[in-house]
């Protein structure tokens, strides 16, 4: 038996970068959380403590901040591709770079009915995400962009049922033809090629997902996720794969009978734990799969 070094990577996790555009009286803001992870010829560092091929994680952090000024943050996808490409191109020992980004959205404060030029409040909906993996150089370069969001909480008060499920000796759940369905959705979709606008693409994909969740009569959360994924792939030719992780945010009808009160699907107990967790992938069957590392999360945040 021999002991060998297995797959490894290193980087700088969660550099909070806030970029203010103040060229005009009306300022703009981009607020992101950036993580970089590098793969390459780093065995010496692990086996012998040889740092000669190690780009310090602090250098990765400094580059993220410098690029926010020099390159700007037009979209998190563009910013991530620029940062990842730079790391691979400028350090010969790096085989691939992964850039994971969370974006925190802000909305302008209203003053006397008008949007203020330089004051915002944080939006409370989903967190937008992007994961960019750049591998190789020149004609051998491969760049994979996975856009998405997490923590989008959605609820429909009807149009959902759950019946006909398998029952074993421990099954006590009652079938229902009318239930609340709620989730805190994580969705990530893979592009081949770049859309004309990353910003517009994000907004459009989110709208398709939300609309489908609302309008599909659900026989199960699994079915709803598949229909949401299919709708996205049918609408956007540049998207070839979409993955979901959806906790079932259970709402149980509360028993008011002891108080002589009739409860006609109106009062519920929102129970946060334990919960069902449904995960699914919808993809085109004629498109090559992404490199394994493209879906291999570095921080667990994206």
VEXGUNU-149084 format. One line per field, with one value per residue (C-alpha): residue number from 1; residue in three letters; x, y, z. Coordinates in steps of 0.2 Angstrom, whole numbers, plus 2048, in hexadecimal, padded with zeros to 3 digits. Each point is the difference from the previous one (the first is absolute). Last residue first. Layout:
N
k c(NUM / ...)
r c(ALA / ...)
east c(X / ...)
north c(Y / ...)
up c(Z / ...)
***
This chain:
302
k c(302 / 301 / 300 / 299 / 298 / 297 / 296 / 295 / 294 / 293 / 292 / 291 / 290 / 289 / 288 / 287 / 286 / 285 / 284 / 283 / 282 / 281 / 280 / 279 / 278 / 277 / 276 / 275 / 274 / 273 / 272 / 271 / 270 / 269 / 268 / 267 / 266 / 265 / 264 / 263 / 262 / 261 / 260 / 259 / 258 / 257 / 256 / 255 / 254 / 253 / 252 / 251 / 250 / 249 / 248 / 247 / 246 / 245 / 244 / 243 / 242 / 241 / 240 / 239 / 238 / 237 / 236 / 235 / 234 / 233 / 232 / 231 / 230 / 229 / 228 / 227 / 226 / 225 / 224 / 223 / 222 / 221 / 220 / 219 / 218 / 217 / 216 / 215 / 214 / 213 / 212 / 211 / 210 / 209 / 208 / 207 / 206 / 205 / 204 / 203 / 202 / 201 / 200 / 199 / 198 / 197 / 196 / 195 / 194 / 193 / 192 / 191 / 190 / 189 / 188 / 187 / 186 / 185 / 184 / 183 / 182 / 181 / 180 / 179 / 178 / 177 / 176 / 175 / 174 / 173 / 172 / 171 / 170 / 169 / 168 / 167 / 166 / 165 / 164 / 163 / 162 / 161 / 160 / 159 / 158 / 157 / 156 / 155 / 154 / 153 / 152 / 151 / 150 / 149 / 148 / 147 / 146 / 145 / 144 / 143 / 142 / 141 / 140 / 139 / 138 / 137 / 136 / 135 / 134 / 133 / 132 / 131 / 130 / 129 / 128 / 127 / 126 / 125 / 124 / 123 / 122 / 121 / 120 / 119 / 118 / 117 / 116 / 115 / 114 / 113 / 112 / 111 / 110 / 109 / 108 / 107 / 106 / 105 / 104 / 103 / 102 / 101 / 100 / 99 / 98 / 97 / 96 / 95 / 94 / 93 / 92 / 91 / 90 / 89 / 88 / 87 / 86 / 85 / 84 / 83 / 82 / 81 / 80 / 79 / 78 / 77 / 76 / 75 / 74 / 73 / 72 / 71 / 70 / 69 / 68 / 67 / 66 / 65 / 64 / 63 / 62 / 61 / 60 / 59 / 58 / 57 / 56 / 55 / 54 / 53 / 52 / 51 / 50 / 49 / 48 / 47 / 46 / 45 / 44 / 43 / 42 / 41 / 40 / 39 / 38 / 37 / 36 / 35 / 34 / 33 / 32 / 31 / 30 / 29 / 28 / 27 / 26 / 25 / 24 / 23 / 22 / 21 / 20 / 19 / 18 / 17 / 16 / 15 / 14 / 13 / 12 / 11 / 10 / 9 / 8 / 7 / 6 / 5 / 4 / 3 / 2 / 1)
r c(UNK / UNK / UNK / UNK / UNK / UNK / UNK / UNK / UNK / UNK / UNK / UNK / UNK / UNK / UNK / UNK / UNK / UNK / UNK / UNK / UNK / UNK / UNK / UNK / UNK / UNK / UNK / UNK / UNK / UNK / UNK / UNK / UNK / UNK / UNK / UNK / UNK / UNK / UNK / UNK / UNK / UNK / UNK / UNK / UNK / UNK / UNK / UNK / UNK / UNK / UNK / UNK / UNK / UNK / UNK / UNK / UNK / UNK / UNK / UNK / UNK / UNK / UNK / UNK / UNK / UNK / UNK / UNK / UNK / UNK / UNK / UNK / UNK / UNK / UNK / UNK / UNK / UNK / UNK / UNK / UNK / UNK / UNK / UNK / UNK / UNK / UNK / UNK / UNK / UNK / UNK / UNK / UNK / UNK / UNK / UNK / UNK / UNK / UNK / UNK / UNK / UNK / UNK / UNK / UNK / UNK / UNK / UNK / UNK / UNK / UNK / UNK / UNK / UNK / UNK / UNK / UNK / UNK / UNK / UNK / UNK / UNK / UNK / UNK / UNK / UNK / UNK / UNK / UNK / UNK / UNK / UNK / UNK / UNK / UNK / UNK / UNK / UNK / UNK / UNK / UNK / UNK / UNK / UNK / UNK / UNK / UNK / UNK / UNK / UNK / UNK / UNK / UNK / UNK / UNK / UNK / UNK / UNK / UNK / UNK / UNK / UNK / UNK / UNK / UNK / UNK / UNK / UNK / UNK / UNK / UNK / UNK / UNK / UNK / UNK / UNK / UNK / UNK / UNK / UNK / UNK / UNK / UNK / UNK / UNK / UNK / UNK / UNK / UNK / UNK / UNK / UNK / UNK / UNK / UNK / UNK / UNK / UNK / UNK / UNK / UNK / UNK / UNK / UNK / UNK / UNK / UNK / UNK / UNK / UNK / UNK / UNK / UNK / UNK / UNK / UNK / UNK / UNK / UNK / UNK / UNK / UNK / UNK / UNK / UNK / UNK / UNK / UNK / UNK / UNK / UNK / UNK / UNK / UNK / UNK / UNK / UNK / UNK / UNK / UNK / UNK / UNK / UNK / UNK / UNK / UNK / UNK / UNK / UNK / UNK / UNK / UNK / UNK / UNK / UNK / UNK / UNK / UNK / UNK / UNK / UNK / UNK / UNK / UNK / UNK / UNK / UNK / UNK / UNK / UNK / UNK / UNK / UNK / UNK / UNK / UNK / UNK / UNK / UNK / UNK / UNK / UNK / UNK / UNK / UNK / UNK / UNK / UNK / UNK / UNK / UNK / UNK / UNK / UNK / UNK / UNK / UNK / UNK / UNK / UNK / UNK / UNK)
east c(78E / 802 / 808 / 811 / 808 / 7F1 / 803 / 7F4 / 80D / 80D / 7F8 / 803 / 7EF / 7F6 / 7FF / 7F0 / 7F3 / 7F6 / 7FB / 7FF / 7F5 / 808 / 7F7 / 801 / 7F1 / 803 / 7F2 / 800 / 804 / 7FF / 7F8 / 7EE / 7F4 / 7F0 / 7F0 / 7F0 / 7F5 / 7FD / 7EE / 803 / 7F0 / 801 / 7F9 / 80F / 807 / 7FC / 80D / 80D / 80D / 802 / 812 / 80B / 810 / 80E / 806 / 812 / 804 / 811 / 7FF / 80C / 7FF / 809 / 801 / 7FD / 805 / 7F0 / 7F5 / 7ED / 7FF / 80E / 7F8 / 7EE / 808 / 808 / 7F0 / 7F7 / 80C / 800 / 7ED / 800 / 80C / 7F5 / 7F2 / 7EF / 802 / 7F4 / 80D / 7FC / 80A / 80F / 801 / 7FF / 80E / 80B / 7FD / 802 / 811 / 806 / 7FB / 808 / 811 / 800 / 7FD / 80F / 80B / 7FD / 802 / 801 / 811 / 804 / 7FB / 7F7 / 7FD / 7F2 / 7FF / 7F1 / 7FE / 7EE / 7FA / 7F0 / 7ED / 7F1 / 7F0 / 7F4 / 7F0 / 7FE / 808 / 805 / 803 / 811 / 801 / 80C / 809 / 7F9 / 805 / 7F6 / 805 / 7F8 / 7EF / 7FD / 80A / 7F7 / 804 / 7F5 / 7FD / 809 / 810 / 810 / 811 / 810 / 80F / 80F / 80C / 803 / 807 / 80E / 80C / 80D / 80D / 810 / 80B / 811 / 809 / 801 / 809 / 802 / 7F8 / 7F2 / 7F5 / 7F1 / 7F3 / 7F3 / 7F3 / 7F3 / 7F2 / 7F9 / 7ED / 7F4 / 803 / 806 / 80D / 7FB / 808 / 807 / 80A / 7F4 / 7F0 / 7F1 / 7F1 / 7F0 / 804 / 810 / 800 / 80F / 809 / 800 / 80F / 805 / 80D / 80A / 808 / 80F / 80A / 810 / 809 / 811 / 808 / 811 / 80A / 813 / 803 / 7F8 / 7FB / 7F3 / 7F7 / 7FE / 7FB / 7F3 / 7F8 / 7FF / 7F9 / 7F3 / 7FB / 7FD / 7F6 / 7F5 / 7FE / 7FA / 806 / 80C / 80F / 810 / 80C / 7F6 / 7F8 / 810 / 80B / 7F4 / 801 / 812 / 804 / 7F6 / 80A / 810 / 7FB / 7FD / 812 / 805 / 808 / 80D / 810 / 7F6 / 80A / 7F9 / 806 / 7F1 / 7F2 / 809 / 809 / 7F0 / 7FA / 801 / 7EE / 7EF / 7FB / 7F1 / 7F9 / 7F2 / 7F7 / 7F1 / 7F8 / 7F8 / 7FE / 7FA / 7FC / 801 / 7F4 / 80B / 80B / 811 / 7FC / 7FF / 802 / 807 / 7FE / 80C / 7FE / 80E / 7F7 / 80D / 812 / 808 / 805 / 7FE / 804 / 7FD / 809 / 811 / 807 / 802 / 807 / 7FA)
north c(88F / 802 / 7EE / 809 / 7F6 / 7F9 / 7F2 / 803 / 807 / 7F4 / 7F1 / 808 / 804 / 7F2 / 800 / 805 / 7F5 / 7FB / 811 / 802 / 800 / 7FC / 7FD / 802 / 7FF / 802 / 7FB / 80A / 7FD / 80E / 810 / 7FD / 80E / 7FB / 804 / 80A / 801 / 7EF / 7FF / 801 / 7FF / 806 / 7F6 / 804 / 7EE / 800 / 80D / 7F3 / 80A / 7FB / 7FC / 80C / 7F7 / 80A / 7F2 / 803 / 803 / 7FD / 802 / 7FE / 807 / 7FA / 806 / 812 / 80A / 7FA / 809 / 7FE / 7ED / 7FD / 80C / 7F8 / 7EF / 805 / 807 / 7F0 / 7F5 / 80A / 7FF / 7ED / 7FE / 80C / 7F3 / 800 / 813 / 80A / 80A / 812 / 808 / 7F5 / 803 / 813 / 800 / 7F6 / 80A / 810 / 7FA / 7FC / 811 / 80A / 7F6 / 801 / 813 / 802 / 7F4 / 80A / 7F9 / 7EF / 7F7 / 7EF / 7F0 / 805 / 7F6 / 803 / 801 / 800 / 800 / 802 / 804 / 7F6 / 801 / 7F5 / 803 / 7F1 / 7FB / 7EE / 7F8 / 7EF / 7FD / 7FE / 7F1 / 7F5 / 7F5 / 7EF / 805 / 80B / 804 / 811 / 801 / 812 / 811 / 80F / 812 / 80D / 809 / 80D / 802 / 804 / 806 / 803 / 804 / 7FA / 7FD / 807 / 7FB / 801 / 7F2 / 806 / 7F3 / 806 / 7F4 / 805 / 7F5 / 80D / 80C / 7FA / 7F2 / 800 / 80E / 7FC / 80E / 7FE / 80D / 804 / 80C / 801 / 7FF / 80C / 80D / 80E / 80B / 812 / 80E / 812 / 809 / 807 / 7FF / 7F9 / 80B / 800 / 80D / 7F6 / 7EE / 7F6 / 7F7 / 7ED / 7F5 / 7EE / 7F5 / 7F7 / 7EF / 7FB / 7F1 / 800 / 7F0 / 800 / 7F2 / 7FA / 80C / 7FE / 80C / 80F / 80E / 7F7 / 7F6 / 80E / 80C / 7F5 / 7FD / 813 / 804 / 7F2 / 805 / 812 / 7FB / 7F4 / 80D / 80D / 811 / 7FF / 80B / 7FB / 80B / 804 / 7EF / 7F9 / 807 / 7F9 / 7EE / 802 / 804 / 7F0 / 7F5 / 808 / 7FC / 7EE / 800 / 7F9 / 7F0 / 7F9 / 804 / 7FB / 7F0 / 7F8 / 7EF / 7F6 / 80C / 80F / 7F5 / 7F8 / 811 / 7FE / 806 / 804 / 811 / 806 / 812 / 806 / 811 / 807 / 80E / 811 / 80A / 812 / 80F / 813 / 80D / 810 / 7F9 / 7F7 / 7F8 / 7ED / 7F8 / 7EF / 7F5 / 7F1 / 7F3 / 7F3 / 7F0 / 7F2 / 802 / 7F1 / 7EE / 7F0 / 7EE / 7EF / 7F2 / 7FF / 7EF / 7F2 / 7F0 / 7EE)
up c(7E8 / 813 / 802 / 7FF / 7F2 / 7F7 / 7F4 / 7F2 / 7F3 / 808 / 7F7 / 7EF / 7F8 / 7F8 / 7ED / 7F8 / 7F8 / 80F / 804 / 813 / 80F / 811 / 810 / 813 / 80C / 813 / 80C / 810 / 812 / 805 / 7FB / 804 / 7FB / 80A / 7F6 / 801 / 7F1 / 7F8 / 806 / 813 / 80A / 812 / 80E / 80B / 7FF / 7ED / 7FD / 7F9 / 7F6 / 7EE / 7FD / 7F6 / 7FA / 7F8 / 7F4 / 7FD / 7EE / 7F8 / 7ED / 7F2 / 7EE / 7F0 / 7EE / 801 / 7F0 / 7F7 / 80D / 800 / 7FF / 80C / 80D / 7FE / 802 / 810 / 808 / 7FA / 808 / 810 / 801 / 7FD / 80F / 80B / 7FD / 7F7 / 7FD / 7F5 / 7F6 / 801 / 80E / 7FF / 7ED / 803 / 80D / 7F5 / 7F0 / 809 / 807 / 7EF / 7F9 / 80E / 7FF / 7ED / 800 / 80C / 7F6 / 7F0 / 7EE / 808 / 801 / 7F8 / 808 / 810 / 810 / 80C / 813 / 80A / 813 / 806 / 811 / 7FF / 802 / 7FB / 80A / 7FE / 7F7 / 7FA / 810 / 805 / 812 / 807 / 80D / 7F7 / 80C / 7F9 / 7EE / 7F4 / 7EE / 7FB / 7F7 / 806 / 801 / 7FA / 7FA / 7F8 / 810 / 80C / 7F5 / 809 / 7FA / 809 / 7F5 / 80B / 7F2 / 7EF / 7EF / 7F3 / 7FB / 7F4 / 7F9 / 7F8 / 7F6 / 7FA / 7F4 / 7F2 / 80C / 812 / 80B / 80C / 805 / 80C / 803 / 80E / 801 / 80D / 803 / 812 / 801 / 808 / 80E / 7F6 / 80A / 801 / 7F6 / 800 / 7F3 / 7F3 / 809 / 7F6 / 800 / 809 / 80D / 804 / 7FA / 805 / 7F2 / 800 / 804 / 7FA / 808 / 7F4 / 803 / 7F6 / 7FD / 7F6 / 7FB / 7F9 / 7F6 / 7FB / 80B / 800 / 7F1 / 80A / 7F5 / 7F4 / 80D / 80C / 7F3 / 7F9 / 811 / 803 / 7EF / 801 / 811 / 7FB / 7F1 / 80A / 80E / 7F4 / 7FB / 80F / 7FB / 7F8 / 809 / 80F / 804 / 7F9 / 80E / 80D / 7F9 / 7FC / 813 / 805 / 7F4 / 807 / 812 / 7FB / 7FC / 7EE / 805 / 7F4 / 80B / 810 / 803 / 810 / 7FB / 7FC / 800 / 7F9 / 7F4 / 7F9 / 7FA / 7ED / 7FC / 807 / 806 / 80A / 801 / 80A / 7FE / 80A / 7F6 / 802 / 7F0 / 803 / 7F4 / 804 / 7F8 / 801 / 7F2 / 800 / 811 / 7FD / 811 / 800 / 810 / 801 / 80E / 7FE / 804 / 7FE / 7FA / 7F7 / 801 / 7F6 / 803 / 7F8 / 808 / 808 / 801 / 80E / 7FA / 804)
***
